[in-house]
Amino acid sequence: MSHYSRHIFFCLNQRDDASRPCCASHDAERLQGYAKQRIKQLGLAGPGQIRVNKAGCLDRCELGPVAVVYPEGVWYTFVDEQDIDEIVDSHLVNGKPVERLRLE
């Protein structure tokens, strides 16, 4: 069994080369913080539960901002707190991926 039931990684990559997109320029850090706070408020943070992490480049920044949930390996894009709430409530808490935000 994994140390966490689910683990979500948010790409917070900031590129020096402005000609290529990066997740950091799409408010990814603030929304990662929002997700982390939301999981804590729900009492779901910690071993055996859910972990919200920052990540370096996940190499999908052109679709960004992006996050990936493990163990399922489901990739998401998002734009605001409502998207994060939906990912948290549907996938992280209830195990049902959010198809409208899913990346293939």
Backbone torsions as a table, in degrees:
resi	resn	phi	psi	omega
1	MET	NA	141.1	179.2
2	SER	-70.8	156.4	177.5
3	HIS	-64.0	-28.9	177.0
4	TYR	-122.9	147.4	176.5
5	SER	-71.0	-37.5	174.9
6	ARG	-144.3	150.0	-177.3
7	HIS	-136.7	124.3	177.7
8	ILE	-116.2	129.1	178.9
9	PHE	-110.2	127.7	177.3
10	PHE	-104.5	123.4	174.7
11	CYS	-69.0	124.8	177.2
12	LEU	-119.5	24.1	-175.6
13	ASN	-59.8	135.9	174.5
14	GLN	-120.3	113.8	-179.3
15	ARG	-88.3	142.5	174.0
16	ASP	-77.2	-28.8	-179.4
17	ASP	-84.1	103.4	-176.3
18	ALA	-68.2	-10.0	-179.7
19	SER	-78.2	-13.5	178.4
20	ARG	-112.9	140.7	180.0
21	PRO	-68.2	157.0	174.8
22	CYS	-145.0	148.4	-177.4
23	CYS	-65.2	-32.7	-178.5
24	ALA	-59.9	-30.0	-179.4
25	SER	-79.8	1.7	178.9
26	HIS	-116.3	31.1	174.4
27	ASP	67.6	22.6	-175.7
28	ALA	-62.7	-38.7	-177.0
29	GLU	-66.7	-42.9	178.7
30	ARG	-63.2	-42.1	-178.4
31	LEU	-72.5	-30.3	172.5
32	GLN	-64.2	-43.1	177.2
33	GLY	-62.0	-38.6	177.3
34	TYR	-63.0	-44.6	179.2
35	ALA	-61.7	-43.8	-179.7
36	LYS	-61.9	-45.2	178.7
37	GLN	-62.0	-42.8	-179.1
38	ARG	-62.7	-43.8	178.3
39	ILE	-62.7	-41.7	177.7
40	LYS	-63.5	-43.6	179.7
41	GLN	-60.9	-33.7	179.3
42	LEU	-79.9	-5.0	-179.3
43	GLY	72.1	29.0	-174.5
44	LEU	-111.6	11.4	-179.9
45	ALA	-90.4	144.6	173.3
46	GLY	119.6	175.4	-178.2
47	PRO	-52.5	135.5	-179.8
48	GLY	80.9	-2.8	-177.4
49	GLN	-120.8	-127.2	-173.4
50	ILE	-118.6	138.3	177.1
51	ARG	-119.8	130.9	176.6
52	VAL	-110.1	120.6	-175.0
53	ASN	-125.0	153.0	168.4
54	LYS	-84.3	148.0	175.9
55	ALA	-136.0	154.6	169.8
56	GLY	-75.0	-159.1	-176.2
57	CYS	-60.2	127.0	174.8
58	LEU	-100.1	5.8	174.2
59	ASP	62.7	32.1	173.7
60	ARG	-135.0	26.5	-173.9
61	CYS	-58.9	-27.4	179.3
62	GLU	-65.1	-15.2	177.5
63	LEU	-103.8	6.0	-166.8
64	GLY	-74.1	168.1	4.8
65	PRO	-74.0	155.1	-177.8
66	VAL	-129.3	154.8	173.4
67	ALA	-144.8	157.0	178.2
68	VAL	-134.5	136.5	-179.5
69	VAL	-106.5	128.6	174.6
70	TYR	-116.4	147.6	22.8
71	PRO	-88.4	-4.6	-174.3
72	GLU	-71.8	-25.4	-177.4
73	GLY	71.8	36.3	-179.8
74	VAL	-93.4	126.0	180.0
75	TRP	-97.0	141.4	179.6
76	TYR	-131.4	155.9	161.8
77	THR	-118.7	161.8	-175.3
78	PHE	-159.8	159.8	179.2
79	VAL	-130.3	-20.0	-175.3
80	ASP	-154.9	-178.6	-178.2
81	GLU	-61.7	-33.9	179.4
82	GLN	-64.2	-38.6	176.1
83	ASP	-64.5	-43.5	178.9
84	ILE	-63.1	-43.5	178.1
85	ASP	-58.1	-41.0	-179.9
86	GLU	-67.0	-41.1	177.2
87	ILE	-63.9	-45.1	179.6
88	VAL	-61.5	-54.7	-174.1
89	ASP	-66.7	-47.0	-174.2
90	SER	-79.1	-51.6	-172.9
91	HIS	-90.5	-56.5	-174.2
92	LEU	-65.2	-39.5	-178.5
93	VAL	-86.8	-45.8	-171.8
94	ASN	-106.8	-1.5	175.0
95	GLY	76.1	12.2	-179.1
96	LYS	-108.9	109.4	179.5
97	PRO	-57.4	150.0	179.5
98	VAL	-93.3	100.1	-173.5
99	GLU	-61.2	-38.4	-176.0
100	ARG	-66.8	-20.4	-179.3
101	LEU	-106.3	-2.3	-174.1
102	ARG	-75.1	140.9	174.7
103	LEU	-106.7	142.1	175.8
104	GLU	-101.2	NA	NA
